[in-house]
Amino acid sequence: MKKLIVILTVLFLCASIIGAKGSSDKETGNIIEIGVLAPLTGTNAEYGKGFQVGGQMAVDEINAKGGINGYKLVLNIKDSKGDQKESSDLCRQLADNDKILAIIGDFTSGCCMANAPIVDEAKIVQLSPTASNPTYAGMSDWCFSIMGRQDGEAPFFARYILSKYLGVKKVGVIYINSDWGISAFDNFKKEAKKVGLDIVAEVNYVQDEKDFSSLITRLRSARPDVVLIMDQGAVPQIINQIRASGWDIPLTTLGPGTSEQLINLTKENAEGLLLSTPFFFDPADPKLTAWKDEFTKKAGFQPTVHPACAYDCVYLIADAIRRCEGGKVTRQAIRDNLASGNFTGITGPLKFNPAGDITRVYMICAVEKGQYIVKAGFDYSKK
């Protein structure tokens, strides 16, 4: 009898384990995993954290409503540190994992461009919320971006912010020496020549540089009417070092959008700063205000356009999954549905150009009394 009891107990435990495994496999089969590449540490950590929080907000909303065609979404987030080699190594890990059906990220154009051959070979989408180098999306049928392109924003900055709005003639430019920075500056320079702006000085620096004093001295000696800073992460340090040098020059920036951390790190030094942005959290819009408040609660800082784009990217992937024929979700089906989609997110209409990016329009914002305000709306370039 004792032997019988032991045998029955063993059989019961085995059945329980098999049942549990079967249940687990079934649950795994109802999950769609999306890779995310983001700089969670390093100079651009604010934006990486924004990707993480904004993306997860979208996933939580989608899953709370039952998911997509019976599937729940899961994000697999990797810290690229804003480094191209690190990003490519992680991208390959994600691409080699058959469970990953799409990749969102990375933050910088340089990282995304370094990853383009990898995703092309693996036949997996890389949808960047923020890459704006005009070359990036066209590098592969599997590369997409929703930020807009620097051959749109940089010319806008030259023609409508510096020439038309400020009415200046001489500009000094300091920019990050990266794929994004070089593209932004080159496109700015072309338009500046067309509208009669004189670039009296141009200086650049590498990622993670800390001391900008010699570059500021070179800019100052050229006696510009205004300084344009082209970067994301290093903008607060440059602003603070310009002001610490005693130089009271009007400042503008292309790149960081309406970053609250920029104001927090610069305090009164950012007063009067002018910038371009394809998106602004309109306080009169209750939906946007509620989204902004929820993000701020989760992240600990107010959002720029960057996390809003990450949020929209998750919904774009979800929409592509939803339209997979017969519920058969594959990397190829996601790519094809993404390319043919016509979706409106919180950052506006999102319809891809043939290259895989979108065309944005821009507004002019400024820092006044420690807050961002709109100085000219989206229609300014049409007046």
C-alpha positions as CSV (number, residue, x, y, z in Angstrom):
1,M,0.0,0.0,0.0
2,K,2.8,2.4,0.9
3,K,4.5,1.7,-2.5
4,L,1.2,2.4,-4.2
5,I,0.8,5.7,-2.4
6,V,4.4,6.7,-3.3
7,I,3.8,5.8,-7.0
8,L,0.5,7.7,-7.1
9,T,2.1,10.7,-5.4
10,V,5.0,10.7,-8.0
11,L,2.5,10.4,-10.8
12,F,0.4,13.3,-9.4
13,L,3.5,15.5,-9.1
14,C,4.6,14.7,-12.6
15,A,1.2,15.5,-14.0
16,S,1.2,18.7,-12.1
17,I,4.6,19.7,-13.5
18,I,3.6,18.7,-17.0
19,G,0.3,20.7,-16.6
20,A,2.2,23.7,-15.3
21,K,4.6,23.5,-18.1
22,G,1.8,23.2,-20.6
23,S,0.1,26.2,-19.1
24,S,3.3,28.2,-19.2
25,D,3.9,27.4,-22.9
26,K,0.3,28.4,-23.7
27,E,0.8,31.7,-21.9
28,T,4.1,32.3,-23.7
29,G,2.4,31.6,-27.0
30,N,0.0,34.5,-26.2
31,I,2.8,37.0,-25.8
32,I,4.4,39.1,-28.5
33,E,7.8,40.4,-27.5
34,I,9.1,43.7,-28.8
35,G,12.8,44.7,-28.3
36,V,13.6,48.2,-27.2
37,L,17.1,49.9,-27.6
38,A,17.5,53.0,-25.5
39,P,20.3,54.9,-23.7
40,L,19.2,54.3,-20.1
41,T,22.5,55.5,-18.8
42,G,25.0,58.1,-20.1
43,T,24.6,61.6,-21.5
44,N,21.2,60.9,-23.1
45,A,19.7,58.9,-20.2
46,E,16.8,61.4,-19.9
47,Y,15.6,60.3,-23.4
48,G,16.3,56.6,-22.8
49,K,14.2,56.7,-19.6
50,G,11.5,58.5,-21.6
51,F,11.5,55.7,-24.1
52,Q,11.1,53.2,-21.3
53,V,8.3,54.9,-19.5
54,G,6.4,56.1,-22.6
55,G,6.7,52.7,-24.3
56,Q,5.5,50.9,-21.2
57,M,2.5,53.3,-20.8
58,A,1.4,52.2,-24.3
59,V,1.9,48.5,-23.5
60,D,0.0,48.8,-20.3
61,E,-3.0,50.5,-22.0
62,I,-3.1,48.0,-24.8
63,N,-2.8,45.0,-22.5
64,A,-5.5,46.4,-20.1
65,K,-7.9,46.4,-23.0
66,G,-7.3,42.7,-23.8
67,G,-4.2,43.0,-25.9
68,I,-4.2,42.5,-29.7
69,N,-6.1,39.6,-31.2
70,G,-5.6,37.6,-28.1
71,Y,-1.9,38.5,-27.7
72,K,-0.3,40.6,-24.8
73,L,2.7,42.8,-25.5
74,V,5.9,42.6,-23.6
75,L,8.9,45.0,-23.9
76,N,12.4,43.6,-23.8
77,I,14.5,46.8,-23.0
78,K,18.2,47.0,-23.5
79,D,20.5,49.8,-22.4
80,S,22.5,50.9,-25.4
81,K,24.2,53.7,-23.4
82,G,24.0,55.8,-26.6
83,D,27.1,54.0,-27.9
84,Q,27.0,52.7,-31.5
85,K,28.9,49.5,-30.8
86,E,26.9,48.7,-27.7
87,S,23.7,49.3,-29.6
88,S,24.7,47.1,-32.5
89,D,25.7,44.3,-30.1
90,L,22.4,44.5,-28.4
91,C,20.5,44.8,-31.7
92,R,22.1,41.6,-32.9
93,Q,21.0,39.8,-29.7
94,L,17.5,40.9,-30.2
95,A,17.5,40.1,-33.9
96,D,18.8,36.6,-33.3
97,N,16.0,36.0,-30.8
98,D,13.1,34.5,-32.7
99,K,10.7,35.6,-30.0
100,I,11.4,39.3,-30.8
101,L,9.2,40.3,-33.6
102,A,10.1,44.0,-33.9
103,I,12.6,46.5,-32.4
104,I,11.8,50.0,-31.2
105,G,14.8,52.4,-31.0
106,D,17.5,53.5,-30.8
107,F,17.6,57.1,-29.8
108,T,20.4,58.5,-31.9
109,S,20.6,58.4,-35.7
110,G,24.1,57.1,-35.4
111,C,23.1,54.0,-33.4
112,C,20.2,53.4,-35.8
113,M,22.4,53.7,-38.8
114,A,24.9,51.3,-37.3
115,N,22.1,48.8,-36.7
116,A,20.6,49.1,-40.2
117,P,22.7,46.2,-41.8
118,I,21.8,44.0,-38.8
119,V,18.1,44.4,-39.0
120,D,18.2,44.2,-42.8
121,E,20.0,40.8,-42.6
122,A,17.7,39.5,-39.9
123,K,14.5,40.8,-41.6
124,I,13.2,42.6,-38.5
125,V,11.8,46.1,-38.2
126,Q,13.8,48.8,-36.4
127,L,11.3,51.6,-35.7
128,S,13.1,54.6,-34.2
129,P,11.0,57.2,-32.3
130,T,13.7,59.8,-32.8
131,A,16.3,59.2,-35.6
132,S,16.1,62.1,-37.9
133,N,19.2,61.8,-40.2
134,P,17.7,61.8,-43.7
135,T,19.9,58.9,-44.7
136,Y,18.8,56.5,-42.0
137,A,15.3,55.2,-43.1
138,G,16.4,54.6,-46.7
139,M,19.2,52.3,-45.6
140,S,16.9,49.3,-45.5
141,D,13.3,48.4,-46.1
142,W,13.3,47.4,-42.4
143,C,14.2,50.8,-41.1
144,F,11.6,53.3,-40.0
145,S,11.4,56.6,-38.0
146,I,8.7,59.0,-36.9
147,M,10.6,62.0,-35.6
148,G,10.8,63.8,-39.0
149,R,14.0,64.5,-40.9
150,Q,16.9,67.0,-40.4
151,D,16.5,68.1,-44.0
152,G,13.1,69.5,-42.8
153,E,13.9,70.8,-39.3
154,A,17.3,72.3,-39.8
155,P,16.2,74.4,-42.8
156,F,13.2,75.5,-40.8
157,F,15.5,76.7,-38.1
158,A,17.6,78.7,-40.5
159,R,14.8,80.3,-42.4
160,Y,12.0,80.7,-39.8
161,I,13.6,81.0,-36.4
162,L,16.9,82.8,-37.1
163,S,16.2,84.7,-40.3
164,K,12.5,85.5,-40.1
165,Y,11.6,85.4,-36.3
166,L,14.8,86.7,-34.8
167,G,16.0,88.7,-37.9
168,V,19.7,88.0,-37.2
169,K,22.5,88.0,-39.8
170,K,25.5,86.4,-38.1
171,V,25.3,83.0,-36.3
172,G,27.8,80.9,-34.5
173,V,27.1,77.1,-34.5
174,I,28.3,74.5,-32.0
175,Y,27.2,70.9,-32.8
176,I,27.9,67.3,-31.8
177,N,30.2,65.5,-34.2
178,S,27.9,62.5,-34.9
179,D,25.9,61.3,-37.8
180,W,22.9,63.3,-36.5
181,G,24.9,66.4,-35.7
182,I,26.7,66.5,-39.1
183,S,23.4,66.0,-40.9
184,A,21.7,68.7,-38.9
185,F,24.6,71.2,-39.5
186,D,24.9,70.4,-43.2
187,N,21.2,70.9,-43.8
188,F,21.2,74.0,-41.7
189,K,24.2,75.4,-43.6
190,K,22.6,74.9,-47.0
191,E,19.4,76.8,-46.0
192,A,21.4,79.5,-44.2
193,K,23.2,80.3,-47.5
194,K,19.8,80.6,-49.3
195,V,18.4,83.0,-46.8
196,G,21.5,85.1,-46.3
197,L,22.6,84.0,-42.9
198,D,26.3,84.3,-42.3
199,I,27.8,81.4,-40.3
200,V,30.7,83.3,-38.7
201,A,32.0,80.4,-36.7
202,E,31.3,76.6,-36.5
203,V,32.8,74.3,-33.9
204,N,32.0,70.7,-32.9
205,Y,32.7,68.2,-30.2
206,V,32.5,64.4,-29.6
207,Q,30.0,62.5,-27.5
208,D,30.5,62.8,-23.7
209,E,32.8,65.9,-24.0
210,K,32.6,67.9,-20.8
211,D,34.7,71.1,-21.2
212,F,33.5,73.4,-24.0
213,S,35.5,76.5,-22.9
214,S,37.9,76.6,-25.9
215,L,35.0,76.1,-28.3
216,I,33.1,78.9,-26.6
217,T,36.1,81.2,-26.9
218,R,36.3,80.5,-30.6
219,L,32.6,81.3,-31.0
220,R,32.8,84.5,-29.0
221,S,35.8,85.8,-31.0
222,A,33.7,85.6,-34.2
223,R,31.1,88.0,-32.6
224,P,27.9,86.3,-33.8
225,D,24.4,87.8,-33.2
226,V,23.2,84.4,-31.9
227,V,24.5,81.0,-31.0
228,L,22.9,77.8,-32.2
229,I,23.5,74.6,-30.3
230,M,22.8,71.3,-32.1
231,D,22.6,68.4,-29.8
232,Q,20.4,66.7,-27.1
233,G,22.3,65.6,-24.0
234,A,25.1,68.2,-23.8
235,V,22.9,71.3,-24.4
236,P,22.6,72.2,-20.6
237,Q,26.3,72.0,-20.0
238,I,27.0,74.2,-23.0
239,I,24.4,76.8,-22.0
240,N,25.8,76.9,-18.4
241,Q,29.4,77.2,-19.6
242,I,28.5,80.0,-22.0
243,R,26.8,82.0,-19.2
244,A,29.6,81.2,-16.7
245,S,32.1,82.8,-19.2
246,G,30.1,86.0,-18.9
247,W,28.8,85.9,-22.4
248,D,25.3,87.3,-22.6
249,I,24.5,86.1,-26.2
250,P,21.0,85.0,-27.4
251,L,20.9,81.3,-27.4
252,T,18.9,78.8,-29.6
253,T,19.0,75.0,-29.8
254,L,18.0,72.3,-32.2
255,G,17.6,68.8,-30.7
256,P,16.4,68.6,-27.1
257,G,12.8,69.8,-27.8
258,T,11.0,71.1,-24.7
259,S,13.1,69.2,-22.2
260,E,12.2,70.0,-18.6
261,Q,15.6,68.6,-17.5
262,L,17.3,71.2,-19.6
263,I,15.5,74.0,-17.6
264,N,16.2,72.2,-14.3
265,L,19.9,71.9,-15.1
266,T,20.3,75.5,-16.4
267,K,17.9,77.5,-14.2
268,E,18.0,81.2,-15.2
269,N,20.7,80.5,-17.7
270,A,18.1,79.1,-20.2
271,E,15.9,82.2,-20.0
272,G,15.1,83.4,-23.5
273,L,16.3,80.2,-25.1
274,L,14.5,79.6,-28.5
275,L,14.0,76.2,-30.0
276,S,12.1,74.2,-32.6
277,T,9.8,71.3,-31.8
278,P,7.4,69.1,-33.9
279,F,5.1,68.7,-30.8
280,F,4.0,70.6,-27.7
281,F,1.8,69.6,-24.8
282,D,-1.0,72.0,-25.2
283,P,-2.5,72.7,-21.7
284,A,-5.9,73.2,-23.4
285,D,-6.0,69.6,-24.5
286,P,-7.3,67.4,-21.7
287,K,-6.1,64.2,-23.3
288,L,-2.6,65.4,-23.7
289,T,-2.6,66.9,-20.2
290,A,-3.7,63.7,-18.7
291,W,-1.0,61.8,-20.6
292,K,1.7,64.3,-19.6
293,D,0.6,64.1,-15.9
294,E,0.7,60.3,-15.9
295,F,4.1,60.2,-17.6
296,T,5.5,62.8,-15.1
297,K,4.2,60.7,-12.2
298,K,5.9,57.6,-13.5
299,A,9.2,59.1,-14.8
300,G,9.8,61.8,-12.3
301,F,10.2,64.5,-15.0
302,Q,8.0,66.1,-17.6
303,P,8.0,64.6,-21.1
304,T,9.4,66.1,-24.3
305,V,8.3,64.9,-27.8
306,H,10.7,62.0,-27.5
307,P,8.8,59.7,-25.0
308,A,5.6,60.7,-26.8
309,C,7.1,59.3,-30.0
310,A,8.1,56.2,-28.2
311,Y,4.5,55.8,-27.0
312,D,3.3,56.2,-30.5
313,C,5.8,53.7,-31.8
314,V,4.3,51.0,-29.6
315,Y,0.9,51.8,-31.0
316,L,2.2,51.7,-34.5
317,I,3.6,48.2,-34.0
318,A,0.3,47.2,-32.3
319,D,-1.7,48.5,-35.2
320,A,0.6,46.5,-37.6
321,I,0.1,43.4,-35.5
322,R,-3.7,43.9,-35.4
323,R,-3.8,43.9,-39.2
324,C,-1.9,40.7,-39.7
325,E,-4.1,38.4,-41.9
326,G,-5.5,35.4,-40.2
327,G,-3.9,36.4,-36.9
328,K,-0.5,35.1,-38.2
329,V,2.0,37.5,-36.8
330,T,5.4,37.5,-38.4
331,R,8.3,39.9,-38.8
332,Q,7.5,40.3,-42.5
333,A,3.8,41.0,-41.8
334,I,4.6,43.6,-39.2
335,R,7.0,45.3,-41.6
336,D,4.5,45.3,-44.5
337,N,1.6,46.6,-42.4
338,L,3.8,49.3,-40.8
339,A,4.8,50.6,-44.2
340,S,1.2,50.7,-45.5
341,G,-0.4,52.0,-42.4
342,N,-2.1,55.4,-41.8
343,F,-2.3,56.0,-38.0
344,T,-2.8,59.0,-35.8
345,G,-1.0,59.1,-32.5
346,I,-0.7,61.7,-29.8
347,T,2.1,63.3,-31.8
348,G,-0.1,63.7,-34.8
349,P,-0.7,61.8,-38.2
350,L,1.9,59.1,-38.8
351,K,2.0,58.0,-42.4
352,F,5.4,56.8,-43.7
353,N,7.1,58.2,-46.8
354,P,8.4,55.5,-49.3
355,A,11.8,55.7,-47.5
356,G,10.2,54.8,-44.2
357,D,10.2,58.1,-42.4
358,I,7.6,60.9,-42.1
359,T,7.3,64.6,-42.8
360,R,6.8,66.8,-39.8
361,V,6.0,70.5,-39.4
362,Y,7.5,72.6,-36.6
363,M,6.7,75.3,-34.1
364,I,8.8,77.8,-32.3
365,C,9.0,77.7,-28.5
366,A,11.0,79.7,-25.9
367,V,11.9,79.6,-22.2
368,E,10.2,82.4,-20.3
369,K,10.1,82.6,-16.5
370,G,11.3,79.0,-16.3
371,Q,8.7,77.6,-18.6
372,Y,8.3,76.7,-22.2
373,I,5.8,78.8,-24.1
374,V,4.8,78.7,-27.8
375,K,6.0,81.8,-29.7
376,A,4.8,80.7,-33.2
377,G,2.6,77.8,-34.1
378,F,2.7,75.2,-36.9
379,D,1.3,77.6,-39.4
380,Y,4.3,80.1,-39.0
381,S,6.1,78.6,-42.0
382,K,3.0,79.1,-44.2
383,K,2.6,82.8,-43.5
